């Protein structure tokens, strides 16, 4: 009776205007009961590249690792299992955090020193500069572990007369 009344009044309980209420569809793993690691793997497929340093989470996007709040993934973790509380979803997030731990020494700012060359993370690419001063353009990669990025774009044909005059 309440559903019919809501139709007459033009109320929508699920946002589609027909007055019917449907629970949101929950995602499930293929098996009826999955292990915590299986849930963590499924969550990682949905959220993409993530690493953790201690309790701090980083997500890879636009050429660098950005610090994020892990609670952003709580709704996705909740949907993976039929939970009635956040405890199960938080357990999945904890399993991901443990699985994706890296050493803080692997993270770099915008510049990284490798053997015989430097890497500089620019907005449009990564520049590889040798000790001889030769610059080569390479693509972004999560393997470089940059957490910062220079806002300017690299342009190999640009000149900088004011900078050179200042150096002289």
N, C-alpha and C positions, 0 to 999 in steps of 0.2 A: 504494500500500500504506500509506503514511503517513497518508493521509486516512482510510482505513478504520479504521486503528488509533486515530486520534484520535476517530473516531465511537464506537468501542467504549469508549474511556476517558472519553467525555463531554467531551472537550476541544473548545474552539472557537477557531479561528484568526482568525475575523473578528467574534466577539462575538455571533453570532446562534444559536449552539448546534448548527449542523449540521456543523461541522467543516470546511467549505469555506473556502478563502481567495480573496477577490476583491480586486483592487486598487481603490482609491477612484477614482471616475469623475472624470476631469479635464475642466474646462470648456475650451471652445475657441471661438475667434472663427469667424464664418461662413466666412472665407477660410482656406485651408490655412495660409498664412503671413501674419501680420499685421505691420504696422509697429509700432514702439515706441509711437507716438502712439495707434494703435488699441487696443493693450493698455492704455495709460494711461487712455483714455476708458472702456473696459470696466470697469476697476478702479474708476474714479470713480463709475460707475453703481451698483456694489455697495456702496461704503463711504459714499456720501452726500456731504455738504458738508464740504470740507476746504480750508484755506488754509495757506500756509507763509510764514514770515518767516525768511529765511536757511535754516538747517538745522532750525529748530523747526517742528513740525507742530501744527495746531489743528483740532479736529473740532467741528462745531456740534451742540449738544444742550441741551435745556431752557433756551433763551433766551440762551445765551452760548457763546463759543468756548473750548473747554478744550484745554489743551496735552496732547498724547499722544505716545507713542513710535511712530515710524513702523514699527518692527519688528512691531507688532501686525498690520499688513497684509501682512506677508511671506508667510504661508500662502495668502492670497487671490491675491496676485500670482503665486505659484508655480503655483497651480491653473489660471491663465489660459493657461499655455503648458506644453508638455511638456518641462520642464527637468529635468536631472539634477543641477543644482547651484543654489545661491542666486544665482549671478551674473546670470542672466537676470531673476529676480524683483527683484533689487536695481536692475537697470537700469530696470525698469518703475516702481519707486518713485521713482527719480531723475527719470524723465520726468514723473511726477505732480508732484513737488516743484518742478521748473522751471516747469511749466505753471500752477501755482497760487500763484506768488509774489505777495505783496502787500507794500507798504511798512509798516514798523513804525509809522509815524505814523498809519496808518488804525486801528490797534487802540486801544481805549479800555478803561478800568477799568469802573466801574459808573456813571459819570457822563460825559456827553458834552455839550459846548457847541456848539450850532448857532447860526445867525443868528437872534437875537431870542428864543431859548428854550433850556432845558436839558432833556436826556433823562436819566432816572434808571432804571436797570434793577432792578426789583423781582422777587421770586420768581414773582408771578402775572401781571405785565404790565410795560410800560414807561410811566413817567409823563412827560408832556410839560408842563413848567412854563414859562409865559411870564414876561417881565420884570415884568408886573403882578401876578404871584403866582397866576395861574389855573392849575389843574392839570387836565390831560386825560389819560385813560387810553387808551393805544394798545397794540397787540399786539406781541409779540416779533418780531424780524426779524433774520436774519443780516446784513443790510445795515448795521445799527448798529455792528457790529464790537465788541461788548462782550466783554471777557475776564473780567469779574467780575460779581457779582450780589449785591444786598442780600438778606440771608436772610429779611427780613420781607416779608409780603404787603401790598400796597396796599389800604387800605379807606377810601374817600372820606368815609364817615359817622362814622369814629372821632374821638374827641376826646382831647386830651392836656393835661389841666389842670395836672399837675405840671410839664411842660415849659414851659407858658405862664407859670406862677407863677415859675419859675426865670428866665425871660427878663425878667419885670417887675422 
